[in-house]
Amino acid sequence: KGMYRNLSIKQPLKNTMPILFNRTLPLRSNIRWNPETYVPQMIVINLGTNDVPTFNGKKPNLKEHDFVGAYIQFVKRLHGLYPHAKVLAAIGPMRNEPISGWLKIVAKHFNFVHVLVFPSKGRAKADIGGCGHPSVLGDEKMADELVPAIRRIMGW
């Protein structure tokens, strides 16, 4: 799933993560999540890879203002629900350009949004699993970056 669009040619704007966020079960729009049941101190958003897929070598028609606008609106919504939570906007190692630069633009709009870009270059073969996704080892390496980032941001 993506922030603005999904990895789908037929219906790329249907059921993006901001739409699914309100659901307890993603495929059941009638079962709504109650945001008061859990109040986070930090929200980690790791979206963007599926917003910029390539099909048959063609890049999707994804514009900076569409992605950044959708991200800003989602952060505003989260901040309305959880005004004391900090946000960590992350992008994984599979395909992080141009999203990594766009996350920095999003962060400039808020004093509580931080950015973490997992490096895509120099990934060892053992870090890559099926279809280019991180392997278990790749996930562990990402966690080794994520945990200290959260500790630093939260002052833990």
Backbone as CSV, one residue per row, in Angstrom:
resi,resn,N_x,N_y,N_z,CA_x,CA_y,CA_z,C_x,C_y,C_z
1,LYS,0.841,-1.183,0.000,0.000,0.000,0.000,0.880,1.239,0.000
2,GLY,0.320,2.309,-0.468,1.074,3.539,-0.536,0.422,4.654,0.252
3,MET,1.101,5.783,0.284,0.560,6.966,0.935,-0.415,7.672,-0.009
4,TYR,0.000,7.882,-1.244,-0.843,8.555,-2.222,-1.438,7.571,-3.229
5,ARG,-0.630,6.587,-3.650,-1.089,5.597,-4.621,-0.538,4.227,-4.235
6,ASN,-1.156,3.189,-4.767,-0.750,1.819,-4.472,-0.013,1.194,-5.651
7,LEU,0.598,0.096,-5.369,1.260,-0.710,-6.388,0.169,-1.455,-7.163
8,SER,-0.536,-0.731,-7.997,-1.639,-1.302,-8.758,-1.872,-0.445,-9.986
9,ILE,-1.986,-1.068,-11.120,-2.252,-0.325,-12.344,-3.740,-0.013,-12.461
10,LYS,-4.595,-0.941,-12.065,-6.034,-0.784,-12.276,-6.675,0.250,-11.360
11,GLN,-6.363,0.224,-10.077,-6.976,1.154,-9.122,-5.919,1.684,-8.155
12,PRO,-4.972,2.476,-8.635,-3.857,2.894,-7.783,-4.243,3.829,-6.637
13,LEU,-5.372,4.508,-6.724,-5.743,5.455,-5.668,-6.763,4.871,-4.686
14,LYS,-7.160,3.627,-4.880,-8.156,2.996,-4.017,-7.462,2.309,-2.831
15,ASN,-7.985,2.539,-1.663,-7.513,1.885,-0.438,-6.027,2.112,-0.154
16,THR,-5.617,3.356,-0.232,-4.268,3.709,0.209,-4.232,3.621,1.735
17,MET,-3.056,3.701,2.308,-2.942,3.542,3.761,-3.739,4.583,4.551
18,PRO,-3.791,5.855,4.145,-4.631,6.787,4.901,-6.112,6.374,4.933
19,ILE,-6.574,5.689,3.905,-7.952,5.190,3.900,-8.068,3.985,4.829
20,LEU,-7.128,3.073,4.739,-7.176,1.857,5.554,-6.920,2.127,7.035
21,PHE,-6.288,3.239,7.353,-5.911,3.542,8.732,-7.095,3.507,9.692
22,ASN,-8.249,3.907,9.261,-9.421,3.940,10.139,-10.040,2.575,10.387
23,ARG,-9.597,1.578,9.690,-10.213,0.259,9.766,-9.478,-0.658,10.739
24,THR,-10.241,-1.416,11.499,-9.645,-2.440,12.343,-9.145,-3.587,11.472
25,LEU,-9.938,-3.962,10.480,-9.573,-4.988,9.508,-9.557,-4.321,8.136
26,PRO,-8.455,-4.382,7.415,-8.330,-3.594,6.191,-9.407,-3.845,5.138
27,LEU,-9.912,-5.060,5.053,-10.898,-5.362,4.022,-12.339,-5.133,4.473
28,ARG,-12.535,-4.673,5.704,-13.887,-4.461,6.246,-14.058,-2.986,6.605
29,SER,-14.618,-2.211,5.712,-14.753,-0.772,5.939,-15.768,-0.442,7.033
30,ASN,-16.609,-1.394,7.404,-17.628,-1.136,8.426,-17.125,-1.347,9.855
31,ILE,-15.939,-1.899,10.027,-15.378,-2.102,11.365,-14.297,-1.045,11.570
32,ARG,-14.634,-0.041,12.352,-13.759,1.120,12.516,-12.855,0.971,13.737
33,TRP,-11.641,1.473,13.604,-10.671,1.502,14.693,-11.023,2.643,15.631
34,ASN,-10.972,2.396,16.920,-11.180,3.443,17.915,-9.811,3.965,18.326
35,PRO,-9.438,5.171,17.894,-8.088,5.670,18.177,-7.826,5.951,19.649
36,GLU,-8.858,5.940,20.467,-8.661,6.180,21.901,-8.234,4.925,22.645
37,THR,-8.291,3.760,21.997,-7.938,2.517,22.681,-6.438,2.383,22.907
38,TYR,-5.668,3.103,22.111,-4.217,3.090,22.290,-3.689,4.450,21.860
39,VAL,-2.949,5.106,22.738,-2.398,6.420,22.438,-0.876,6.293,22.385
40,PRO,-0.304,6.368,21.189,1.146,6.181,21.039,1.936,7.418,21.413
41,GLN,3.183,7.184,21.803,4.128,8.287,22.016,4.850,8.615,20.720
42,MET,4.971,7.612,19.865,5.624,7.798,18.567,4.872,6.983,17.525
43,ILE,4.806,7.558,16.331,4.189,6.881,15.193,5.264,6.768,14.115
44,VAL,5.518,5.548,13.674,6.474,5.319,12.601,5.685,5.036,11.328
45,ILE,5.929,5.840,10.311,5.300,5.650,9.005,6.397,5.238,8.035
46,ASN,6.269,4.042,7.472,7.245,3.566,6.494,6.491,3.299,5.191
47,LEU,6.157,4.367,4.504,5.424,4.280,3.244,6.152,5.061,2.175
48,GLY,5.920,4.685,0.944,6.488,5.396,-0.179,7.010,4.471,-1.259
49,THR,7.504,3.312,-0.876,8.028,2.376,-1.869,6.955,2.010,-2.885
50,ASN,5.748,1.727,-2.427,4.673,1.334,-3.340,4.043,2.520,-4.054
51,ASP,4.436,3.727,-3.701,3.961,4.902,-4.426,4.736,5.115,-5.727
52,VAL,5.926,4.562,-5.827,6.771,4.775,-7.013,7.182,3.478,-7.701
53,PRO,6.250,2.576,-7.942,6.627,1.353,-8.647,6.889,1.633,-10.122
54,THR,7.561,0.710,-10.756,7.741,0.805,-12.200,7.066,-0.408,-12.833
55,PHE,6.417,-0.181,-13.941,5.749,-1.253,-14.681,6.323,-1.272,-16.096
56,ASN,6.870,-2.391,-16.499,7.440,-2.518,-17.834,8.447,-1.406,-18.117
57,GLY,9.217,-1.044,-17.119,10.230,-0.017,-17.287,9.706,1.404,-17.270
58,LYS,8.398,1.579,-17.141,7.813,2.922,-17.120,7.617,3.375,-15.679
59,LYS,7.953,4.614,-15.424,7.732,5.163,-14.090,6.298,5.677,-14.001
60,PRO,5.671,5.565,-12.821,4.296,6.056,-12.684,4.257,7.583,-12.713
61,ASN,3.113,8.084,-12.994,2.923,9.525,-13.022,2.691,10.008,-11.590
62,LEU,3.741,10.039,-10.798,3.652,10.480,-9.409,4.303,11.851,-9.304
63,LYS,3.535,12.789,-8.849,4.021,14.162,-8.710,4.358,14.451,-7.251
64,GLU,5.393,15.247,-7.052,5.813,15.619,-5.701,4.663,16.214,-4.907
65,HIS,3.926,17.147,-5.494,2.862,17.818,-4.735,1.745,16.847,-4.333
66,ASP,1.484,15.802,-5.137,0.461,14.822,-4.773,0.909,13.999,-3.566
67,PHE,2.137,13.473,-3.632,2.641,12.646,-2.537,2.819,13.464,-1.266
68,VAL,3.509,14.604,-1.382,3.761,15.449,-0.209,2.443,15.934,0.377
69,GLY,1.504,16.325,-0.468,0.200,16.779,0.022,-0.542,15.694,0.780
70,ALA,-0.545,14.470,0.244,-1.209,13.350,0.922,-0.530,13.048,2.255
71,TYR,0.794,13.111,2.272,1.558,12.818,3.494,1.268,13.871,4.559
72,ILE,1.268,15.139,4.164,0.997,16.223,5.112,-0.413,16.084,5.685
73,GLN,-1.379,15.769,4.844,-2.749,15.604,5.331,-2.848,14.440,6.312
74,PHE,-2.149,13.344,6.025,-2.172,12.191,6.922,-1.517,12.532,8.260
75,VAL,-0.389,13.242,8.222,0.273,13.638,9.467,-0.626,14.575,10.271
76,LYS,-1.299,15.490,9.615,-2.229,16.383,10.326,-3.335,15.579,10.993
77,ARG,-3.845,14.587,10.294,-4.891,13.728,10.864,-4.374,12.961,12.081
78,LEU,-3.182,12.398,11.967,-2.587,11.681,13.094,-2.347,12.620,14.267
79,HIS,-1.874,13.818,13.965,-1.604,14.797,15.019,-2.900,15.223,15.716
80,GLY,-3.989,15.284,14.970,-5.283,15.584,15.583,-5.726,14.499,16.546
81,LEU,-5.416,13.256,16.208,-5.766,12.128,17.074,-4.797,11.985,18.241
82,TYR,-3.526,12.228,17.968,-2.466,12.006,18.959,-1.559,13.241,19.013
83,PRO,-2.018,14.318,19.609,-1.275,15.585,19.553,0.088,15.565,20.242
84,HIS,0.332,14.591,21.102,1.611,14.551,21.815,2.600,13.551,21.202
85,ALA,2.160,12.830,20.179,3.031,11.826,19.562,3.994,12.472,18.580
86,LYS,5.198,11.938,18.544,6.167,12.330,17.530,6.007,11.374,16.347
87,VAL,6.398,11.821,15.185,6.257,11.012,13.974,7.635,10.790,13.367
88,LEU,7.903,9.557,13.010,9.123,9.214,12.295,8.710,8.774,10.894
89,ALA,9.018,9.594,9.913,8.719,9.299,8.516,9.906,8.547,7.936
90,ALA,9.682,7.283,7.609,10.774,6.440,7.120,10.491,5.994,5.695
91,ILE,11.541,5.624,5.013,11.414,4.999,3.691,12.408,3.860,3.627
92,GLY,11.919,2.693,3.235,12.738,1.489,3.214,13.771,1.469,2.101
93,PRO,14.581,0.423,2.080,15.724,0.369,1.173,15.409,-0.082,-0.251
94,MET,14.193,-0.541,-0.516,13.914,-1.103,-1.839,13.987,-0.052,-2.944
95,ARG,13.314,1.035,-2.736,13.257,2.097,-3.744,12.921,3.359,-2.985
96,ASN,13.905,4.136,-2.638,13.609,5.280,-1.767,13.700,6.633,-2.450
97,GLU,14.065,6.669,-3.727,14.072,7.939,-4.466,12.817,8.035,-5.324
98,PRO,12.179,9.132,-5.409,12.478,10.448,-4.851,11.889,10.673,-3.463
99,ILE,11.282,9.618,-2.897,10.553,9.760,-1.638,11.441,10.287,-0.523
100,SER,12.684,9.847,-0.452,13.563,10.282,0.642,13.684,11.803,0.675
101,GLY,13.783,12.413,-0.459,13.836,13.882,-0.512,12.498,14.518,-0.173
102,TRP,11.434,13.899,-0.598,10.101,14.443,-0.332,9.739,14.372,1.149
103,LEU,10.243,13.349,1.856,9.968,13.255,3.297,10.587,14.435,4.037
104,LYS,11.718,14.896,3.571,12.355,16.066,4.192,11.488,17.311,4.009
105,ILE,10.799,17.400,2.886,9.872,18.511,2.654,8.702,18.418,3.629
106,VAL,8.178,17.212,3.824,7.083,16.999,4.780,7.527,17.424,6.172
107,ALA,8.705,16.981,6.576,9.194,17.263,7.933,9.326,18.754,8.198
108,LYS,9.610,19.540,7.176,9.756,20.991,7.356,8.441,21.658,7.754
109,HIS,7.327,20.989,7.527,6.016,21.544,7.874,5.648,21.338,9.346
110,PHE,6.399,20.481,10.038,6.046,20.122,11.407,7.304,20.075,12.276
111,ASN,7.164,20.436,13.541,8.321,20.353,14.431,8.406,19.000,15.145
112,PHE,7.467,18.119,14.885,7.436,16.817,15.554,7.654,15.657,14.574
113,VAL,7.982,15.960,13.319,8.215,14.922,12.321,9.712,14.808,12.052
114,HIS,10.209,13.598,12.115,11.615,13.285,11.865,11.679,12.317,10.685
115,VAL,12.814,12.239,10.028,12.963,11.409,8.828,14.067,10.378,9.035
116,LEU,13.804,9.155,8.578,14.803,8.089,8.573,14.768,7.429,7.199
117,VAL,15.896,7.472,6.500,16.021,6.855,5.187,16.939,5.647,5.328
118,PHE,16.392,4.466,5.067,17.211,3.261,5.087,17.982,3.200,3.770
119,PRO,19.291,3.014,3.814,20.083,3.065,2.584,19.714,1.950,1.612
120,SER,19.629,2.327,0.350,19.316,1.331,-0.679,20.568,0.854,-1.398
121,LYS,21.584,1.671,-1.421,22.815,1.297,-2.112,23.719,0.514,-1.160
122,GLY,24.462,-0.407,-1.733,25.416,-1.173,-0.938,24.785,-2.278,-0.103
123,ARG,23.538,-2.636,-0.417,22.903,-3.736,0.310,23.564,-5.058,-0.091
124,ALA,23.922,-5.847,0.895,24.519,-7.149,0.625,23.445,-8.100,0.104
125,LYS,23.852,-9.084,-0.666,22.915,-10.058,-1.229,22.094,-10.728,-0.118
126,ALA,22.714,-10.979,1.027,22.020,-11.627,2.141,20.952,-10.720,2.765
127,ASP,21.019,-9.414,2.479,20.032,-8.467,3.016,18.754,-8.426,2.187
128,ILE,18.784,-9.060,1.021,17.673,-8.976,0.083,16.951,-10.307,0.017
129,GLY,15.637,-10.252,0.221,14.812,-11.450,0.161,14.024,-11.497,-1.140
130,GLY,12.833,-12.075,-1.078,11.990,-12.242,-2.249,11.535,-10.927,-2.852
131,CYS,11.579,-10.847,-4.165,11.127,-9.678,-4.939,11.799,-8.389,-4.485
132,GLY,13.025,-8.488,-3.981,13.770,-7.297,-3.574,13.460,-6.800,-2.178
133,HIS,12.461,-7.405,-1.516,12.144,-7.011,-0.144,13.310,-7.388,0.767
134,PRO,13.426,-6.723,1.900,14.481,-7.106,2.836,14.296,-8.547,3.335
135,SER,15.382,-9.244,3.475,15.371,-10.571,4.090,15.262,-10.394,5.599
136,VAL,15.265,-11.485,6.323,15.266,-11.390,7.782,16.501,-10.619,8.245
137,LEU,17.645,-10.912,7.657,18.862,-10.187,8.004,18.722,-8.706,7.644
138,GLY,18.136,-8.422,6.494,17.909,-7.036,6.098,16.988,-6.318,7.073
139,ASP,15.932,-7.012,7.517,15.027,-6.433,8.521,15.757,-6.169,9.833
140,GLU,16.614,-7.092,10.224,17.380,-6.900,11.460,18.293,-5.676,11.354
141,LYS,18.905,-5.487,10.199,19.768,-4.313,10.010,18.949,-3.022,10.049
142,MET,17.742,-3.062,9.484,16.876,-1.887,9.555,16.487,-1.613,11.009
143,ALA,16.182,-2.659,11.761,15.837,-2.488,13.174,17.018,-1.904,13.950
144,ASP,18.235,-2.304,13.563,19.428,-1.767,14.221,19.588,-0.264,13.978
145,GLU,18.980,0.257,12.927,18.972,1.706,12.682,17.748,2.372,13.303
146,LEU,16.627,1.681,13.242,15.365,2.246,13.717,15.359,2.456,15.232
147,VAL,15.774,1.455,15.978,15.710,1.532,17.441,16.526,2.706,17.986
148,PRO,17.781,2.888,17.578,18.522,4.054,18.082,17.903,5.387,17.642
149,ALA,17.317,5.413,16.438,16.670,6.648,15.984,15.490,6.991,16.891
150,ILE,14.700,5.996,17.221,13.554,6.223,18.120,14.050,6.666,19.493
151,ARG,15.055,5.996,20.008,15.599,6.381,21.321,16.092,7.824,21.331
152,ARG,16.787,8.193,20.267,17.319,9.566,20.173,16.188,10.583,20.112
153,ILE,15.211,10.342,19.266,14.100,11.281,19.101,13.283,11.396,20.380
154,MET,13.052,10.284,21.028,12.215,10.264,22.232,12.987,10.618,23.494
155,GLY,14.307,10.657,23.418,15.098,10.940,24.609,15.132,9.775,25.576
156,TRP,15.039,8.564,25.060,15.045,7.366,25.915,16.446,6.835,26.070
